[in-house]
């Protein structure tokens, strides 16, 4: 009887573990269909206006379970030196690791390219969701990457601290207490 119970417990643990892995790595993600208008936008330095970047080979994933699960890849023929002169850099860009199966987005490789100056991160959209910015990084050879990153205001508010004076007011919380 003890062996049967042990086998049942081990099988339940394996099924639960496999289910959690599947849910985190595959289930919540969906493919993003490009719309050709707002997929890849950069913020101009002088005006703060957004401009759509010319791009090709766009692939992106997103998940409704978290605002920072967005990842995207694309290519562009616009020269990096021209982009650096015209668009707002994103100072604390930190590409977030995505699922392994979305193989065009390698956070470690992108981070190294940013550190070594072979890529530049730009502000795509500030507060795409409250406290979350869309970051766009482009390499010297025209490869592009997009992800969502918690900004300074989001870090403070999400930690439960009061909103700094220079930050926008957060949206009201819903009945469950989550950010709306």
Biotite code that builds the C-alpha atoms (Angstrom):
import biotite.structure as struc

atoms = struc.array([
    struc.Atom([0.000, 0.000, 0.000], chain_id="A", res_id=1, res_name="UNK", atom_name="CA", element="C"),
    struc.Atom([2.861, 2.406, 0.810], chain_id="A", res_id=2, res_name="UNK", atom_name="CA", element="C"),
    struc.Atom([4.456, 1.858, -2.624], chain_id="A", res_id=3, res_name="UNK", atom_name="CA", element="C"),
    struc.Atom([1.183, 2.604, -4.410], chain_id="A", res_id=4, res_name="UNK", atom_name="CA", element="C"),
    struc.Atom([0.694, 5.767, -2.372], chain_id="A", res_id=5, res_name="UNK", atom_name="CA", element="C"),
    struc.Atom([4.275, 6.858, -3.093], chain_id="A", res_id=6, res_name="UNK", atom_name="CA", element="C"),
    struc.Atom([3.785, 6.298, -6.821], chain_id="A", res_id=7, res_name="UNK", atom_name="CA", element="C"),
    struc.Atom([0.536, 8.293, -6.784], chain_id="A", res_id=8, res_name="UNK", atom_name="CA", element="C"),
    struc.Atom([2.210, 11.185, -4.935], chain_id="A", res_id=9, res_name="UNK", atom_name="CA", element="C"),
    struc.Atom([5.181, 11.222, -7.342], chain_id="A", res_id=10, res_name="UNK", atom_name="CA", element="C"),
    struc.Atom([2.852, 11.100, -10.376], chain_id="A", res_id=11, res_name="UNK", atom_name="CA", element="C"),
    struc.Atom([0.742, 13.964, -9.003], chain_id="A", res_id=12, res_name="UNK", atom_name="CA", element="C"),
    struc.Atom([3.892, 16.025, -8.374], chain_id="A", res_id=13, res_name="UNK", atom_name="CA", element="C"),
    struc.Atom([5.165, 15.354, -11.913], chain_id="A", res_id=14, res_name="UNK", atom_name="CA", element="C"),
    struc.Atom([1.819, 16.281, -13.462], chain_id="A", res_id=15, res_name="UNK", atom_name="CA", element="C"),
    struc.Atom([1.561, 19.460, -11.366], chain_id="A", res_id=16, res_name="UNK", atom_name="CA", element="C"),
    struc.Atom([5.142, 20.475, -12.140], chain_id="A", res_id=17, res_name="UNK", atom_name="CA", element="C"),
    struc.Atom([4.722, 19.798, -15.849], chain_id="A", res_id=18, res_name="UNK", atom_name="CA", element="C"),
    struc.Atom([1.474, 21.759, -15.899], chain_id="A", res_id=19, res_name="UNK", atom_name="CA", element="C"),
    struc.Atom([3.028, 24.770, -14.164], chain_id="A", res_id=20, res_name="UNK", atom_name="CA", element="C"),
    struc.Atom([5.971, 24.705, -16.581], chain_id="A", res_id=21, res_name="UNK", atom_name="CA", element="C"),
    struc.Atom([3.662, 24.548, -19.605], chain_id="A", res_id=22, res_name="UNK", atom_name="CA", element="C"),
    struc.Atom([1.481, 27.379, -18.312], chain_id="A", res_id=23, res_name="UNK", atom_name="CA", element="C"),
    struc.Atom([4.444, 29.693, -17.637], chain_id="A", res_id=24, res_name="UNK", atom_name="CA", element="C"),
    struc.Atom([6.417, 28.967, -20.784], chain_id="A", res_id=25, res_name="UNK", atom_name="CA", element="C"),
    struc.Atom([3.757, 28.361, -23.446], chain_id="A", res_id=26, res_name="UNK", atom_name="CA", element="C"),
    struc.Atom([0.119, 28.799, -22.465], chain_id="A", res_id=27, res_name="UNK", atom_name="CA", element="C"),
    struc.Atom([-0.161, 32.487, -21.617], chain_id="A", res_id=28, res_name="UNK", atom_name="CA", element="C"),
    struc.Atom([1.759, 33.745, -24.670], chain_id="A", res_id=29, res_name="UNK", atom_name="CA", element="C"),
    struc.Atom([0.059, 34.689, -27.916], chain_id="A", res_id=30, res_name="UNK", atom_name="CA", element="C"),
    struc.Atom([1.488, 35.802, -31.245], chain_id="A", res_id=31, res_name="UNK", atom_name="CA", element="C"),
    struc.Atom([1.065, 39.533, -31.893], chain_id="A", res_id=32, res_name="UNK", atom_name="CA", element="C"),
    struc.Atom([-0.285, 40.337, -35.342], chain_id="A", res_id=33, res_name="UNK", atom_name="CA", element="C"),
    struc.Atom([1.562, 43.355, -36.783], chain_id="A", res_id=34, res_name="UNK", atom_name="CA", element="C"),
    struc.Atom([-0.629, 46.295, -37.728], chain_id="A", res_id=35, res_name="UNK", atom_name="CA", element="C"),
    struc.Atom([2.016, 48.247, -39.677], chain_id="A", res_id=36, res_name="UNK", atom_name="CA", element="C"),
    struc.Atom([1.328, 51.429, -37.715], chain_id="A", res_id=37, res_name="UNK", atom_name="CA", element="C"),
    struc.Atom([2.240, 51.124, -34.028], chain_id="A", res_id=38, res_name="UNK", atom_name="CA", element="C"),
    struc.Atom([4.337, 47.969, -33.951], chain_id="A", res_id=39, res_name="UNK", atom_name="CA", element="C"),
    struc.Atom([7.716, 49.745, -33.906], chain_id="A", res_id=40, res_name="UNK", atom_name="CA", element="C"),
    struc.Atom([7.608, 53.366, -32.773], chain_id="A", res_id=41, res_name="UNK", atom_name="CA", element="C"),
    struc.Atom([10.360, 55.613, -31.445], chain_id="A", res_id=42, res_name="UNK", atom_name="CA", element="C"),
    struc.Atom([10.085, 58.881, -29.498], chain_id="A", res_id=43, res_name="UNK", atom_name="CA", element="C"),
    struc.Atom([11.709, 61.932, -31.110], chain_id="A", res_id=44, res_name="UNK", atom_name="CA", element="C"),
    struc.Atom([14.250, 63.809, -28.974], chain_id="A", res_id=45, res_name="UNK", atom_name="CA", element="C"),
    struc.Atom([13.204, 67.373, -29.801], chain_id="A", res_id=46, res_name="UNK", atom_name="CA", element="C"),
    struc.Atom([9.406, 67.040, -29.745], chain_id="A", res_id=47, res_name="UNK", atom_name="CA", element="C"),
    struc.Atom([8.592, 63.905, -27.753], chain_id="A", res_id=48, res_name="UNK", atom_name="CA", element="C"),
    struc.Atom([6.337, 62.856, -30.636], chain_id="A", res_id=49, res_name="UNK", atom_name="CA", element="C"),
    struc.Atom([6.306, 59.252, -31.710], chain_id="A", res_id=50, res_name="UNK", atom_name="CA", element="C"),
    struc.Atom([7.241, 58.129, -35.182], chain_id="A", res_id=51, res_name="UNK", atom_name="CA", element="C"),
    struc.Atom([6.738, 54.734, -36.782], chain_id="A", res_id=52, res_name="UNK", atom_name="CA", element="C"),
    struc.Atom([10.028, 53.137, -37.776], chain_id="A", res_id=53, res_name="UNK", atom_name="CA", element="C"),
    struc.Atom([10.367, 51.358, -41.130], chain_id="A", res_id=54, res_name="UNK", atom_name="CA", element="C"),
    struc.Atom([10.710, 47.670, -40.392], chain_id="A", res_id=55, res_name="UNK", atom_name="CA", element="C"),
    struc.Atom([10.516, 44.195, -41.868], chain_id="A", res_id=56, res_name="UNK", atom_name="CA", element="C"),
    struc.Atom([10.300, 40.625, -40.530], chain_id="A", res_id=57, res_name="UNK", atom_name="CA", element="C"),
    struc.Atom([8.305, 41.608, -37.438], chain_id="A", res_id=58, res_name="UNK", atom_name="CA", element="C"),
    struc.Atom([7.593, 38.873, -34.884], chain_id="A", res_id=59, res_name="UNK", atom_name="CA", element="C"),
    struc.Atom([6.198, 39.474, -31.411], chain_id="A", res_id=60, res_name="UNK", atom_name="CA", element="C"),
    struc.Atom([4.580, 37.699, -28.492], chain_id="A", res_id=61, res_name="UNK", atom_name="CA", element="C"),
    struc.Atom([2.582, 39.006, -25.566], chain_id="A", res_id=62, res_name="UNK", atom_name="CA", element="C"),
    struc.Atom([0.704, 37.620, -22.589], chain_id="A", res_id=63, res_name="UNK", atom_name="CA", element="C"),
    struc.Atom([-2.307, 38.969, -20.768], chain_id="A", res_id=64, res_name="UNK", atom_name="CA", element="C"),
    struc.Atom([-0.907, 37.622, -17.498], chain_id="A", res_id=65, res_name="UNK", atom_name="CA", element="C"),
    struc.Atom([1.725, 40.386, -17.172], chain_id="A", res_id=66, res_name="UNK", atom_name="CA", element="C"),
    struc.Atom([2.418, 43.743, -18.843], chain_id="A", res_id=67, res_name="UNK", atom_name="CA", element="C"),
    struc.Atom([6.161, 42.954, -19.062], chain_id="A", res_id=68, res_name="UNK", atom_name="CA", element="C"),
    struc.Atom([5.893, 39.760, -21.089], chain_id="A", res_id=69, res_name="UNK", atom_name="CA", element="C"),
    struc.Atom([5.900, 41.554, -24.451], chain_id="A", res_id=70, res_name="UNK", atom_name="CA", element="C"),
    struc.Atom([8.874, 40.629, -26.700], chain_id="A", res_id=71, res_name="UNK", atom_name="CA", element="C"),
    struc.Atom([9.419, 41.475, -30.345], chain_id="A", res_id=72, res_name="UNK", atom_name="CA", element="C"),
    struc.Atom([11.996, 41.183, -33.103], chain_id="A", res_id=73, res_name="UNK", atom_name="CA", element="C"),
    struc.Atom([12.308, 42.919, -36.453], chain_id="A", res_id=74, res_name="UNK", atom_name="CA", element="C"),
    struc.Atom([14.823, 44.269, -38.935], chain_id="A", res_id=75, res_name="UNK", atom_name="CA", element="C"),
    struc.Atom([15.220, 47.810, -40.231], chain_id="A", res_id=76, res_name="UNK", atom_name="CA", element="C"),
    struc.Atom([17.229, 49.455, -42.975], chain_id="A", res_id=77, res_name="UNK", atom_name="CA", element="C"),
    struc.Atom([17.429, 52.794, -41.156], chain_id="A", res_id=78, res_name="UNK", atom_name="CA", element="C"),
    struc.Atom([21.058, 53.557, -40.160], chain_id="A", res_id=79, res_name="UNK", atom_name="CA", element="C"),
    struc.Atom([21.737, 53.419, -36.425], chain_id="A", res_id=80, res_name="UNK", atom_name="CA", element="C"),
    struc.Atom([23.760, 56.663, -36.442], chain_id="A", res_id=81, res_name="UNK", atom_name="CA", element="C"),
    struc.Atom([20.740, 58.538, -37.839], chain_id="A", res_id=82, res_name="UNK", atom_name="CA", element="C"),
    struc.Atom([18.424, 56.980, -35.245], chain_id="A", res_id=83, res_name="UNK", atom_name="CA", element="C"),
    struc.Atom([20.813, 57.950, -32.437], chain_id="A", res_id=84, res_name="UNK", atom_name="CA", element="C"),
    struc.Atom([20.706, 61.573, -33.587], chain_id="A", res_id=85, res_name="UNK", atom_name="CA", element="C"),
    struc.Atom([16.915, 61.794, -33.822], chain_id="A", res_id=86, res_name="UNK", atom_name="CA", element="C"),
    struc.Atom([15.357, 59.585, -31.145], chain_id="A", res_id=87, res_name="UNK", atom_name="CA", element="C"),
    struc.Atom([15.327, 59.519, -27.351], chain_id="A", res_id=88, res_name="UNK", atom_name="CA", element="C"),
    struc.Atom([17.750, 56.983, -25.858], chain_id="A", res_id=89, res_name="UNK", atom_name="CA", element="C"),
    struc.Atom([16.554, 54.719, -23.061], chain_id="A", res_id=90, res_name="UNK", atom_name="CA", element="C"),
    struc.Atom([19.198, 54.956, -20.346], chain_id="A", res_id=91, res_name="UNK", atom_name="CA", element="C"),
    struc.Atom([18.476, 51.951, -18.135], chain_id="A", res_id=92, res_name="UNK", atom_name="CA", element="C"),
    struc.Atom([17.480, 49.420, -20.777], chain_id="A", res_id=93, res_name="UNK", atom_name="CA", element="C"),
    struc.Atom([17.499, 45.898, -19.426], chain_id="A", res_id=94, res_name="UNK", atom_name="CA", element="C"),
    struc.Atom([16.182, 43.263, -21.822], chain_id="A", res_id=95, res_name="UNK", atom_name="CA", element="C"),
    struc.Atom([14.116, 40.688, -19.982], chain_id="A", res_id=96, res_name="UNK", atom_name="CA", element="C"),
    struc.Atom([14.535, 36.983, -20.645], chain_id="A", res_id=97, res_name="UNK", atom_name="CA", element="C"),
    struc.Atom([11.766, 35.531, -22.757], chain_id="A", res_id=98, res_name="UNK", atom_name="CA", element="C"),
    struc.Atom([10.738, 31.956, -23.387], chain_id="A", res_id=99, res_name="UNK", atom_name="CA", element="C"),
    struc.Atom([13.388, 29.836, -25.129], chain_id="A", res_id=100, res_name="UNK", atom_name="CA", element="C"),
    struc.Atom([11.020, 28.920, -27.938], chain_id="A", res_id=101, res_name="UNK", atom_name="CA", element="C"),
    struc.Atom([10.872, 32.599, -29.012], chain_id="A", res_id=102, res_name="UNK", atom_name="CA", element="C"),
    struc.Atom([14.404, 32.242, -30.309], chain_id="A", res_id=103, res_name="UNK", atom_name="CA", element="C"),
    struc.Atom([14.800, 35.568, -32.148], chain_id="A", res_id=104, res_name="UNK", atom_name="CA", element="C"),
    struc.Atom([14.936, 37.335, -28.747], chain_id="A", res_id=105, res_name="UNK", atom_name="CA", element="C"),
    struc.Atom([18.053, 36.526, -26.714], chain_id="A", res_id=106, res_name="UNK", atom_name="CA", element="C"),
    struc.Atom([18.140, 38.888, -23.720], chain_id="A", res_id=107, res_name="UNK", atom_name="CA", element="C"),
    struc.Atom([21.762, 38.072, -22.870], chain_id="A", res_id=108, res_name="UNK", atom_name="CA", element="C"),
    struc.Atom([22.944, 38.767, -26.407], chain_id="A", res_id=109, res_name="UNK", atom_name="CA", element="C"),
    struc.Atom([20.919, 41.997, -26.603], chain_id="A", res_id=110, res_name="UNK", atom_name="CA", element="C"),
    struc.Atom([22.257, 43.139, -23.217], chain_id="A", res_id=111, res_name="UNK", atom_name="CA", element="C"),
    struc.Atom([25.852, 42.498, -24.294], chain_id="A", res_id=112, res_name="UNK", atom_name="CA", element="C"),
    struc.Atom([25.317, 44.431, -27.544], chain_id="A", res_id=113, res_name="UNK", atom_name="CA", element="C"),
    struc.Atom([23.928, 47.364, -25.538], chain_id="A", res_id=114, res_name="UNK", atom_name="CA", element="C"),
    struc.Atom([26.858, 47.304, -23.077], chain_id="A", res_id=115, res_name="UNK", atom_name="CA", element="C"),
    struc.Atom([29.428, 47.127, -25.879], chain_id="A", res_id=116, res_name="UNK", atom_name="CA", element="C"),
    struc.Atom([27.837, 49.943, -27.897], chain_id="A", res_id=117, res_name="UNK", atom_name="CA", element="C"),
    struc.Atom([26.910, 47.649, -30.819], chain_id="A", res_id=118, res_name="UNK", atom_name="CA", element="C"),
    struc.Atom([23.254, 48.464, -30.141], chain_id="A", res_id=119, res_name="UNK", atom_name="CA", element="C"),
    struc.Atom([21.272, 51.423, -28.867], chain_id="A", res_id=120, res_name="UNK", atom_name="CA", element="C"),
    struc.Atom([18.101, 51.319, -26.778], chain_id="A", res_id=121, res_name="UNK", atom_name="CA", element="C"),
    struc.Atom([15.421, 53.921, -27.480], chain_id="A", res_id=122, res_name="UNK", atom_name="CA", element="C"),
    struc.Atom([12.199, 54.916, -25.811], chain_id="A", res_id=123, res_name="UNK", atom_name="CA", element="C"),
    struc.Atom([9.417, 53.407, -27.851], chain_id="A", res_id=124, res_name="UNK", atom_name="CA", element="C"),
    struc.Atom([6.356, 54.401, -25.818], chain_id="A", res_id=125, res_name="UNK", atom_name="CA", element="C"),
    struc.Atom([6.427, 55.862, -22.324], chain_id="A", res_id=126, res_name="UNK", atom_name="CA", element="C"),
    struc.Atom([3.783, 54.385, -20.007], chain_id="A", res_id=127, res_name="UNK", atom_name="CA", element="C"),
    struc.Atom([2.324, 52.001, -22.570], chain_id="A", res_id=128, res_name="UNK", atom_name="CA", element="C"),
    struc.Atom([0.614, 50.738, -19.410], chain_id="A", res_id=129, res_name="UNK", atom_name="CA", element="C"),
    struc.Atom([1.039, 52.719, -16.202], chain_id="A", res_id=130, res_name="UNK", atom_name="CA", element="C"),
    struc.Atom([4.615, 52.317, -14.970], chain_id="A", res_id=131, res_name="UNK", atom_name="CA", element="C"),
    struc.Atom([5.662, 50.255, -18.014], chain_id="A", res_id=132, res_name="UNK", atom_name="CA", element="C"),
    struc.Atom([7.654, 51.594, -20.986], chain_id="A", res_id=133, res_name="UNK", atom_name="CA", element="C"),
    struc.Atom([8.076, 49.965, -24.379], chain_id="A", res_id=134, res_name="UNK", atom_name="CA", element="C"),
    struc.Atom([11.801, 49.832, -25.159], chain_id="A", res_id=135, res_name="UNK", atom_name="CA", element="C"),
    struc.Atom([13.207, 49.394, -28.673], chain_id="A", res_id=136, res_name="UNK", atom_name="CA", element="C"),
    struc.Atom([16.837, 48.359, -29.200], chain_id="A", res_id=137, res_name="UNK", atom_name="CA", element="C"),
    struc.Atom([18.524, 48.379, -32.588], chain_id="A", res_id=138, res_name="UNK", atom_name="CA", element="C"),
    struc.Atom([21.902, 46.906, -33.484], chain_id="A", res_id=139, res_name="UNK", atom_name="CA", element="C"),
    struc.Atom([24.445, 48.263, -35.952], chain_id="A", res_id=140, res_name="UNK", atom_name="CA", element="C"),
    struc.Atom([23.434, 45.618, -38.487], chain_id="A", res_id=141, res_name="UNK", atom_name="CA", element="C"),
    struc.Atom([19.727, 46.553, -38.369], chain_id="A", res_id=142, res_name="UNK", atom_name="CA", element="C"),
    struc.Atom([18.359, 43.895, -36.047], chain_id="A", res_id=143, res_name="UNK", atom_name="CA", element="C"),
    struc.Atom([15.712, 45.251, -33.721], chain_id="A", res_id=144, res_name="UNK", atom_name="CA", element="C"),
    struc.Atom([14.217, 44.096, -30.453], chain_id="A", res_id=145, res_name="UNK", atom_name="CA", element="C"),
    struc.Atom([11.277, 45.303, -28.375], chain_id="A", res_id=146, res_name="UNK", atom_name="CA", element="C"),
    struc.Atom([10.300, 44.604, -24.787], chain_id="A", res_id=147, res_name="UNK", atom_name="CA", element="C"),
    struc.Atom([8.314, 46.173, -21.962], chain_id="A", res_id=148, res_name="UNK", atom_name="CA", element="C"),
    struc.Atom([10.203, 47.361, -18.898], chain_id="A", res_id=149, res_name="UNK", atom_name="CA", element="C"),
    struc.Atom([9.094, 48.793, -15.561], chain_id="A", res_id=150, res_name="UNK", atom_name="CA", element="C"),
    struc.Atom([10.045, 52.469, -15.406], chain_id="A", res_id=151, res_name="UNK", atom_name="CA", element="C"),
    struc.Atom([11.128, 54.521, -12.371], chain_id="A", res_id=152, res_name="UNK", atom_name="CA", element="C"),
    struc.Atom([7.598, 55.614, -11.479], chain_id="A", res_id=153, res_name="UNK", atom_name="CA", element="C"),
    struc.Atom([6.324, 52.053, -11.794], chain_id="A", res_id=154, res_name="UNK", atom_name="CA", element="C"),
    struc.Atom([9.074, 50.708, -9.545], chain_id="A", res_id=155, res_name="UNK", atom_name="CA", element="C"),
    struc.Atom([8.112, 53.139, -6.784], chain_id="A", res_id=156, res_name="UNK", atom_name="CA", element="C"),
    struc.Atom([4.347, 52.679, -7.051], chain_id="A", res_id=157, res_name="UNK", atom_name="CA", element="C"),
    struc.Atom([4.474, 48.891, -7.494], chain_id="A", res_id=158, res_name="UNK", atom_name="CA", element="C"),
    struc.Atom([6.579, 48.680, -4.317], chain_id="A", res_id=159, res_name="UNK", atom_name="CA", element="C"),
    struc.Atom([3.696, 50.390, -2.491], chain_id="A", res_id=160, res_name="UNK", atom_name="CA", element="C"),
    struc.Atom([5.455, 53.717, -1.932], chain_id="A", res_id=161, res_name="UNK", atom_name="CA", element="C"),
    struc.Atom([3.805, 57.107, -2.539], chain_id="A", res_id=162, res_name="UNK", atom_name="CA", element="C"),
    struc.Atom([3.834, 58.449, -6.096], chain_id="A", res_id=163, res_name="UNK", atom_name="CA", element="C"),
    struc.Atom([6.752, 60.857, -6.643], chain_id="A", res_id=164, res_name="UNK", atom_name="CA", element="C"),
    struc.Atom([5.697, 64.387, -7.608], chain_id="A", res_id=165, res_name="UNK", atom_name="CA", element="C"),
    struc.Atom([7.214, 64.123, -11.101], chain_id="A", res_id=166, res_name="UNK", atom_name="CA", element="C"),
    struc.Atom([5.285, 60.929, -11.916], chain_id="A", res_id=167, res_name="UNK", atom_name="CA", element="C"),
    struc.Atom([1.790, 60.718, -13.353], chain_id="A", res_id=168, res_name="UNK", atom_name="CA", element="C"),
    struc.Atom([-0.974, 59.689, -11.007], chain_id="A", res_id=169, res_name="UNK", atom_name="CA", element="C"),
    struc.Atom([-1.603, 55.929, -11.207], chain_id="A", res_id=170, res_name="UNK", atom_name="CA", element="C"),
    struc.Atom([-4.981, 54.714, -12.405], chain_id="A", res_id=171, res_name="UNK", atom_name="CA", element="C"),
    struc.Atom([-7.495, 53.700, -9.713], chain_id="A", res_id=172, res_name="UNK", atom_name="CA", element="C"),
    struc.Atom([-7.208, 50.129, -8.503], chain_id="A", res_id=173, res_name="UNK", atom_name="CA", element="C"),
    struc.Atom([-9.918, 47.648, -9.362], chain_id="A", res_id=174, res_name="UNK", atom_name="CA", element="C"),
    struc.Atom([-11.922, 45.696, -6.794], chain_id="A", res_id=175, res_name="UNK", atom_name="CA", element="C"),
    struc.Atom([-9.225, 43.004, -6.489], chain_id="A", res_id=176, res_name="UNK", atom_name="CA", element="C"),
    struc.Atom([-6.520, 45.577, -5.747], chain_id="A", res_id=177, res_name="UNK", atom_name="CA", element="C"),
    struc.Atom([-4.534, 45.113, -8.958], chain_id="A", res_id=178, res_name="UNK", atom_name="CA", element="C"),
    struc.Atom([-3.441, 48.005, -11.139], chain_id="A", res_id=179, res_name="UNK", atom_name="CA", element="C"),
    struc.Atom([-6.052, 48.730, -13.809], chain_id="A", res_id=180, res_name="UNK", atom_name="CA", element="C"),
])
